[in-house]
């Protein structure tokens, strides 16, 4: 149980929410510590400065009193010369009485020898000779000095004691720092208590704020888990204008859209492949079955009759030709699906189309109207693919509208070559028109294989045109004919 609780605590502390909060609290703690340190030393310096100012005020008061006393005894020099010990004791007593019991006074003669102190029985700190010499030489008070002692630190300042421009000696004033330490200790305790309270409040507020801030990330994580579980429609739906997390969520949703589209395309492709295999198997089964039937008939003795033999062989040849054409069409579609590279070249559309139309096939009218653009009209495409496109269109028009008038035209427009094939046949019904480019699709009026073929011609046309970077479209009105338009890129 303890191990599980420890594991949960470690897991919680390792979360982004806790890491951000702890980093924030750590930074705040460092700032509070720096501020507390600054306040501590600033308060200490202020206390020392105030006490030094108080010492100086006491010194001035004692100095003024001594000057008044010296006024009736001649010059200050005479006073210091006639009774130096008396003067030193007077200086020590005056300073001690003016400053109070907490201040100790040590008086040195001009030669820096000890002269007197007050209180007389106190263990007072002593400044070093260098500091005292500077006071005598400059006749200015020394800097405040903190002397470390076993019975407590002390603040010490030395003043040059003059009476009417005569230096009578150096007066050292000292006070223990116990009161300072008490004030500073109270300040440290209050600062620590206040800082701890601030850190606890900041921790609670930080957890609440980071939890609110990271809520979109948790939503994004939940969406990712839904996607991983197979729900491709899951989206975070966060506002991209809110913050950087919103922008990331928008990118994530866009990625999810692309993934869903890719999976949908994959499913459609797999379904199309299955339909293709089923249709191809069904289409191939018919000629194979027919061939097998004719072979069985010949084996049973029909071959002895020359007329029956010729009829069977002719039928077998037709079925074999149908199977050959179907296999070639399937190979063409397989190459298109594999996106095999083509070999584009520049050639004249008018010249190539003229040659194809001159090769008459079954069902073509005796006269085909040709409305070609004047002069060479060059495209950039695979020549063999172009021939297959045009051959399929001619075969398609001749098969579904045998003997009907055909009109073929070419023109250049907007950087492309437009090739248009129109026949005056029966047209295509509105029910069939949206499906004419689907594989193995045959219209309602041409369901019989003998009439409608395999249903791959226009699929091959569309695939080859798209492979050349072009477009194809068909429009038809039932009873008024059909028009197929192909656009190919114009040669640069």
N, C-alpha and C positions, 0 to 999 in steps of 0.2 A: 504493500500500500504506500509506504514511504517512497519507494523507488518510482512508482507510478506518479505520485504527486510531484516528485522532483522532476520527472520527465515532462510533466505538463507545464511546470513552471519554466523549465528551460525552453520548451517549445514556444510558450507565450512570449518570453523575453527575446527570443530570436525572430519574432515577427517584425515586419516593417513598421507597424504601428508603435511597438515598444521601442524599437531602435531609434526612430525619429524622436520620440518623446524623451528618451534617455539622453540623446545627443543634445537636444534642446535644454534639458535640465542641467546637464554637465556644463554647457556653455553659460547658462544663467548662474550656476554655482561659482564658476571661475570669475564672472563679472562681479558677483556679490562679494567674493573673497577679496578681489582687487579693490572694490569700493570700501570694504571694511578695513583693509590694511591702510588705505589712504586716510580714512577717517581716524584710525588709531594714531598714526604718526602726526596727522594734522592737529588732533586734539592734544597730543603730548607736546608738540612744539608750541601750541597756543598756551598751554598751562605753564610751560617753562618761561615763555616770553612774558606772561602776566606776572609770574613770580619774580622774574628779574626786574620788571618794571616796578614792582612793589619794593624790592630791595633798594633800587635806585632812589625811589621816593623816600625811603627811610634814611638812606645815606644823606640825601640833600637836607632832610629835616635836622638830622644830627649835626651836619656840617654847619648849617645856619646857626644852631644853638651854640656850637663851639666858637664860631666867629664872634658872636655877641659876648661870650665870656672872655675871649681874648682881647676885646676892645679896650678894656681898662688896664691891661698889663703890658702895654707896649706892642711891638710888632709881633706877628705870628712867628717870625724866625726866632725872636728872643724867647717866646714861650716854648717852642720846641727845643731850643738850645739849653735853656736854664733847667727845665724839668722834663726831660724826654720820657722818663718812666711815668711821671704823673700825666703827661699828655697822652701817652699810649693807653693808660688805664682809663683816662677820661673818654677817649675815643671809643674804646671797647664798651665801656658802660653806657655811654650815650646811644650807640648803635644797638646794643642789646635791649635797652629799655624801649627804644623807639620801635624796633622790629617785633618784639614780643618773645615769648619763651621758645618758640619753635625755631628761632634763628640763632646760630652760633657765630661769634665774632672772634677772629684772630687778627692781632695787629702786629705788623713787622716794622722794624726800624728802617731807616733809609738804606742801611747796609744789608737788609733782608734778614737780620737776626730777629728771633722771636722776642716780642716786647710784652704782650699781654693778650689775654683772651677772656671771654665771657660767654657762658658761665665758666668760672675758673676751674671747676672740677670735671668738666665735660670732655669726652674723647672726641675731639673735632678733627675733621679731615684737613689735610694741608696741601696747598698747591705746590707745584714744583718750582725750583728757582728760576727756570727760564721764563715761565709765565710771569712771575713776580718781577723779574728784571725788565720785561717788556712794559709792564705797568709803570715802573719807575722811570724808564727812559721816555716813554710817550706821554706819561701823565694822563692816560685814558684807562677806563675800566677794561678788564679782561672779558673775553667771551665766556658765556655760561658753560661750565664744565661739569660733567657728571662723573663723580668718582665712585668706583665700585668698592664696596666694603663688605666685610662679613656680617656686620650688624645692620646692613641696609645701605642702599645707595644714597648719595647726597648730591645736591646741586650747589656748586661753589662759584662765586663771582668775587673778583678782587677790585677795589676802588683805590685810586691815589688820594690820600687825605691831605689837603692843603689848607693852610690858614693864612690868608692875605698873601698869596703867591708863594708862601713857604711850604715846602713838602715836609710834612711831619712823619710820613711813613705810608704803609700800604695796609688798608683795612680789608680783610677777607671775610665775606659773609657767606654762610652755608646753611642749608635747610635740608632735612631728610625728605626723601621722595616717597615715603610710605603713603602719604595722602594722595600723591599723584598716582601711585600704583593702584590704590583702592578705586579712584575715579576711573582709571583706565580699565581696571578689571571689570567694573560694573558696565562700562561701555562695551567691552568685548562680549560679556554675557548677553547684554541686550541685543547687540548686533547678531550674535549667533542664534539667539532665539528668534529674532525677527527674520533672519535669513532662512532658518529652517522652516518657519511658517510659510514664508514666500515660496520656498521650493516645494513644499507639500501641496500648496494651492496650485502652483504652476504645474505640478505633476498631474493632478486631477484634471485641471483645465486642458493641459496638453493632450492627455488621453482622449478627452471628449472631442477636442478640436481635430486631432489626427484621425480619430474614428470617423468623424463627419467628412473630413477631407478624403479619406481613403475609401469611403463608401462607393464611389464610382469604380474604383479598382476591384472591389469585391464583386460588384455587379458584372464587371468585365470578366472576372475569373469565373463566375457562375455561367456566363454566356459561353465561355470557352469550354467548360465542362459539358454543357449541353451539346455543343458542336461535336465534342469528342465522343459523346454518347450516341451520336447519330442524328440529332435534331438539327438538320441543316438550315432550318428556318429561324433558329434562335439569333437574336440581335440584341445588342446592348441598348440601342435607341437613346444614347446620351447626346446632349446638346453640344455640338462641336464648338460653339461660341463661348462656352463657359470658361474653359481653361485648357492647359496642355493635355490633361487627361481626356477631355472631350475630343480634342483633335486626334489623340491616339485611338480613342474609341471609334471615331469616324473611320480612320484607316482600318481598324479591325473589322468593322462592319462591312467596309468595301471589300476587304479580303474574304470575308465570309460570303458575300454576294458572288465573288468570283469562284470560290470553292463550290458553292451550290450550283452555279452555272456549269462549272466543269463536270461535277458529278451528274448533273442532268444531261449534259452533252454525252458523257460516257455511257449513261444508261440508254440514251436514244441511239447512240452508235452501236451499242451491243444489241439492242432490239432490232436495229436496222440490219445488222449482220445476220441475226437469226432469221429475220424475214427474207433476207437476200438468199441465205442458204436454203431455206424452205422453198422459196420460189424457184431458185435455180434447180434444185433437186426435182421439183414438180415439172419444170419445163423440160429437163433432160429425160425424165422418165417417159414422156410421151413418144419421142422418136426412137428411144431404145426399145420400148415395148413394141412399137410398130415394126421395127427391124426384126426383132425376135419373132414376131408373129409371121412375117413374110418368110423368114428362114424356116420356120416350122411347116408352113404351107408347102414350101419347095421340098422339104424332106419327105413329106407325105406323098410325093409323086406328081405335084403340079408342074414340076420342071419338064415333064415329058411333053407337055402341050406347049408348043412354041409361043402361042399368043398369051397364055397364062404366065409363061416364063418372062416374056417381055414386059408384061404389065407389072409383075412382081418386082423385077429389077428396076423399072422406072420409079415405082413407089419407094423402093429402098433407096434409090439415088436421091429422091426428093427429101426423104427423112434424114439421110446422111448430110445433105446440104443444109437443111434446117439446123441440124445439130452442130455442124461446123460454124455456121453463122452465130449461133447462140454461144458457142464456146469462145469465138473471137470477141463477141460483145462482152462476155464476162471477163475475159482477159483485159480488155480495154478499161472496164470499170475498176478492175483490181489495180491496174497501173495508176489510175486516177486517185484511188483511195490511198495508195502508197506514196502519192506526191512525188513521183519520179521526175527528175529534172528533164526539161525539154531542151531542144536546140533551136532557139529563135533565129530567124533570118529575115531579111527584107525581100519582099516579092510583091509583084503587081497583082492585086485582087482581081481586076478586070480580066487579065490574061488567064489566070488560073480558073476563074469561074467560067469563062468562055469554054475552056477545054473540058470541064466537067459537064456542062450542059450539052456539049456536042455528042457526048456518049449517051445515046438514047437507051433508056431502060424500060421495062414493061410498065405500062400505065401512063407514061409521059405523053402529052399531046404532041401532035406533029410540029406545031410551031410554038416556041416559047418566046415571049416578049422579053427583050433585054433593054433596060433603061439604065445604062452604065454612065458614070461620070466621065466627062471627056478627059483624055490623057491618062497617063499611068497613075494608079492610085495604090501607093505602096503601104503595106502594113509591116509591123514587127511582130512575127509570130512563128510558131512551128509549122512548116509547110505541110507535113503529113497530117498534123492535127487539123489544119484548115481543110484539107481535102476530105478528111473523115466527117467534119462538121457539115460541109456542103453536100456530101454524098448522102448522109443520113437525112438531111432536109429534103433532098430531091426524092429519095426513096419513100420518105414518109408522105410527101404530097402525092406522089404517084400511086401509092398503095391505098390511101384513104379517099383520094379524089381522082380515080383513074379517068384519063381523057379530058379532065377539066382544064381550062385555060390557066396558064401560069405566067406570072410577071415577076421578073427578077430585076432589082435596081441596086445601084451603089451610089454613095455620096460621101463627101468629107464634111464633118461637122464637129466643131469644138475639140480639135485634136484627136478625133477618132474617125474611123471608117464605118459607115452604116451600110449593112447588107440586108436587103429586105426581100423576102420570098412570099408571094401571094398566090393563092389558088382560088378558083371560083367553084370550089367543091361544096359539099353539104354543110361544112362548118362543124363546130364542136358545141355540144350542149353546155349550158351554164353549170350543170352538175359535174361534168367531166373536166371543164376547163381548168379549175384550180389544181388538178391532180396530174396534168399531162406530163410533168417533168419527174414524176415519181417512178421508181423502178418497177418494172413488171406491171405497170398499170395499163389497162386497156379499157377504152370507153364502152359504155353500155351497148352501143350499136355494133361493136366489133369484139364481142367477147369470144367468139370462135377463134382459135389459133390460126386457122387457115385464112382468116380475114385480117385479124389484127396483129399478127406477128407476136414477138416476145414482149413487147412493151418496154424495150430498153433504148430505142432510138433517140428519143428526146432527152432521156437521162444522160446518154453519152454526149449529146450535143451540149447540154448545159455544163457538164463536167469539163469538157475540152475547152469551151469558151472561157469559163472561169480560170482554168489553168493558164490561159494566154493573157490574163488580166483584162478580159472583156466582160460583156454582159449580153444576156439574151432575154427576149420577152416574146410573148405570143398573145395575140388578140383575135377573137373570132366571134362571129354572130351566126347562130344556127340558121342555115339556109342561104347565107350570103358570103361564104368563103372564110378562109383563114389566112392570117398574115403572121409570119415569124420574122423578127428583127434581131440581127446580131450586130454588136458593136465591138470592134477590135482597135487596139491602140495604133495610131498612125505612126509610120516609121519616122524617126527624127531626121 
